[in-house]
Amino acid sequence: GRRRRPAPLNEDNGRFLLLAALIAAYLSAGATVFSALESPSEAAAQLRWNRTLHNFSRIFNISLPELRAFLRSYEAAMAAGVRVDALRPRWDFPGAFYFVGTVVSTIGFGMTTPATVAGKVFLIVYGLFGCAGTILFFNLFLERIISLLAFIMKACHERQLRRSGLLPPNFRRGSAMSGVGSLIGWKPSVYHVMLILGIFAITLSCCASAMYTLVEGWNYVDSLYYCFVTFSTIGFGDLVSSQNAVYQNQGLYRFGNFIFILMGVCCIYSLFNVISIVIKQLLNWVLKKFRCRCCPKCHKSSARLGRRNAITPGARLRRHKISLEADGQYDSDTEGRRLSGEMISMRELTASNKVSLALLQKQLSETANGYPRNVCINTRQNGFSAGVGALAIMNNRLAETSDSR
């Protein structure tokens, strides 16, 4: 019989492979830059240390093996939390609370680690549930900050429409929407949300850096560096705040440090997820260009099959000028693949057409109007149809996250 042609790479796998290649190239470029920047400094520091070590051994008549043994003991003491200068206790309640906060948030500074077997075993169990719960908290924070931004941007959008005369002056939110074509299917732009979150993250980092510069005595660049490393949960541990034994207004500073770290981590987490949507947009655009240029025969054949058996959702959306993304039913990574350029069958189209057009027109996005999710558009959905995780939250609540726009 005929030899079957291998199936073309679908969009999800193509996006995954393209992202993996870009990450590998990004890692290689970063390693090259950091190696070029830091390697000379490391070699010079090692040379200075060897010179200091030999001079100390010669001046004080101490053999190098004995001196190295003493330094190894000091390194072990440092790993246990012992320092030359007086520091606060590591395992009193405030110190332990600081430690568990860095564990569940995955910051992991490393300046404090459990030394007992029981402590290490407990950390495994504690971190398992603590990290999962904190990630859930971050996702809920992301959902609510997007809802707040959508509410504010919706109000600004309505005000702009009133000024331009496209919205009746007596229009109130929650009234009949069938006659207001300018607000049908409106969602906040992902780019506007990214800009707002970026400005807020920069402002928060600048304020926190000013506090650390004043209290810890770091220079401002080091403070900004610490803020990014901490808020992004990288947590190198070369700079750690609130580690001295005594501070002026110590209680107030510890509270401010906690608030800044909490808000910074939540804000940067939200910003990272918005940027991931933009990266996904870029990957979709690149894949679309590759499909058009690299495989014209396969593209034409798939287009012919598509015209016979299915239609693309983008054309239907443009024809009816209505967003089917309301309540996040068609914009996730599971059901939402329909808006990414893939085909939907006539059976699914018929099922979706059973919903009246008037009902769809009255439904705006949940974040824009604050309506509860009490209407199920697709009765065939399962528990995961709306997507899972932060990426699904962003897809369901923001516009410009698919190729249909």
URFENZI-V136849 format. One record per residue. N is the residue number from 1. RES is the residue in one small letter. SS is DSSP state (2 for helix, 1 for strand, 0 for the rest). Layout:
# URFENZI-V136849
N/RES/SS  N/RES/SS
This chain:
# URFENZI-V136849
1/g/0  2/r/0  3/r/0  4/r/0  5/r/0  6/p/0  7/a/0  8/p/0  9/l/0  10/n/0  11/e/2  12/d/2  13/n/2  14/g/2  15/r/2  16/f/2  17/l/2  18/l/2  19/l/2  20/a/2  21/a/2  22/l/2  23/i/2  24/a/2  25/a/2  26/y/2  27/l/2  28/s/2  29/a/2  30/g/2  31/a/2  32/t/2  33/v/2  34/f/2  35/s/2  36/a/2  37/l/2  38/e/2  39/s/2  40/p/2  41/s/2  42/e/2  43/a/2  44/a/2  45/a/2  46/q/2  47/l/2  48/r/2  49/w/2  50/n/2  51/r/2  52/t/2  53/l/2  54/h/2  55/n/2  56/f/2  57/s/2  58/r/2  59/i/2  60/f/0  61/n/0  62/i/0  63/s/0  64/l/2  65/p/2  66/e/2  67/l/2  68/r/2  69/a/2  70/f/2  71/l/2  72/r/2  73/s/2  74/y/2  75/e/2  76/a/2  77/a/2  78/m/2  79/a/2  80/a/0  81/g/0  82/v/0  83/r/0  84/v/0  85/d/0  86/a/0  87/l/1  88/r/0  89/p/0  90/r/0  91/w/0  92/d/0  93/f/2  94/p/2  95/g/2  96/a/2  97/f/2  98/y/2  99/f/2  100/v/2  101/g/2  102/t/2  103/v/2  104/v/2  105/s/0  106/t/0  107/i/0  108/g/0  109/f/0  110/g/0  111/m/0  112/t/0  113/t/0  114/p/0  115/a/0  116/t/0  117/v/2  118/a/2  119/g/2  120/k/2  121/v/2  122/f/2  123/l/2  124/i/2  125/v/2  126/y/2  127/g/2  128/l/2  129/f/2  130/g/2  131/c/2  132/a/2  133/g/2  134/t/2  135/i/2  136/l/2  137/f/2  138/f/2  139/n/2  140/l/2  141/f/2  142/l/2  143/e/2  144/r/2  145/i/2  146/i/2  147/s/2  148/l/2  149/l/2  150/a/2  151/f/2  152/i/2  153/m/2  154/k/2  155/a/2  156/c/2  157/h/2  158/e/2  159/r/2  160/q/2  161/l/2  162/r/2  163/r/2  164/s/2  165/g/0  166/l/0  167/l/0  168/p/0  169/p/0  170/n/0  171/f/0  172/r/0  173/r/0  174/g/0  175/s/0  176/a/0  177/m/0  178/s/0  179/g/0  180/v/0  181/g/2  182/s/2  183/l/2  184/i/0  185/g/0  186/w/0  187/k/0  188/p/0  189/s/1  190/v/2  191/y/2  192/h/2  193/v/2  194/m/2  195/l/2  196/i/2  197/l/2  198/g/2  199/i/2  200/f/2  201/a/2  202/i/2  203/t/2  204/l/2  205/s/2  206/c/2  207/c/2  208/a/2  209/s/2  210/a/2  211/m/2  212/y/2  213/t/2  214/l/2  215/v/2  216/e/2  217/g/0  218/w/0  219/n/0  220/y/2  221/v/2  222/d/2  223/s/2  224/l/2  225/y/2  226/y/2  227/c/2  228/f/2  229/v/2  230/t/2  231/f/2  232/s/0  233/t/0  234/i/0  235/g/0  236/f/0  237/g/0  238/d/0  239/l/0  240/v/0  241/s/0  242/s/0  243/q/0  244/n/1  245/a/0  246/v/0  247/y/0  248/q/0  249/n/0  250/q/2  251/g/2  252/l/2  253/y/2  254/r/2  255/f/2  256/g/2  257/n/2  258/f/2  259/i/2  260/f/2  261/i/2  262/l/2  263/m/2  264/g/2  265/v/2  266/c/2  267/c/2  268/i/2  269/y/2  270/s/2  271/l/2  272/f/2  273/n/2  274/v/2  275/i/2  276/s/2  277/i/2  278/v/2  279/i/2  280/k/2  281/q/2  282/l/2  283/l/2  284/n/2  285/w/2  286/v/2  287/l/2  288/k/2  289/k/2  290/f/2  291/r/2  292/c/2  293/r/2  294/c/2  295/c/0  296/p/2  297/k/2  298/c/2  299/h/2  300/k/2  301/s/2  302/s/2  303/a/2  304/r/2  305/l/2  306/g/2  307/r/2  308/r/2  309/n/2  310/a/1  311/i/1  312/t/1  313/p/2  314/g/2  315/a/2  316/r/2  317/l/2  318/r/2  319/r/2  320/h/2  321/k/0  322/i/0  323/s/0  324/l/0  325/e/0  326/a/2  327/d/2  328/g/2  329/q/0  330/y/0  331/d/0  332/s/0  333/d/0  334/t/0  335/e/2  336/g/2  337/r/2  338/r/2  339/l/2  340/s/2  341/g/0  342/e/0  343/m/1  344/i/1  345/s/1  346/m/2  347/r/2  348/e/2  349/l/2  350/t/2  351/a/2  352/s/2  353/n/2  354/k/0  355/v/0  356/s/0  357/l/2  358/a/2  359/l/2  360/l/2  361/q/2  362/k/2  363/q/0  364/l/0  365/s/0  366/e/2  367/t/2  368/a/2  369/n/2  370/g/0  371/y/0  372/p/0  373/r/0  374/n/0  375/v/0  376/c/0  377/i/0  378/n/0  379/t/0  380/r/0  381/q/0  382/n/0  383/g/0  384/f/0  385/s/0  386/a/0  387/g/0  388/v/0  389/g/0  390/a/2  391/l/2  392/a/2  393/i/2  394/m/2  395/n/2  396/n/2  397/r/2  398/l/0  399/a/1  400/e/0  401/t/0  402/s/0  403/d/0  404/s/0  405/r/0
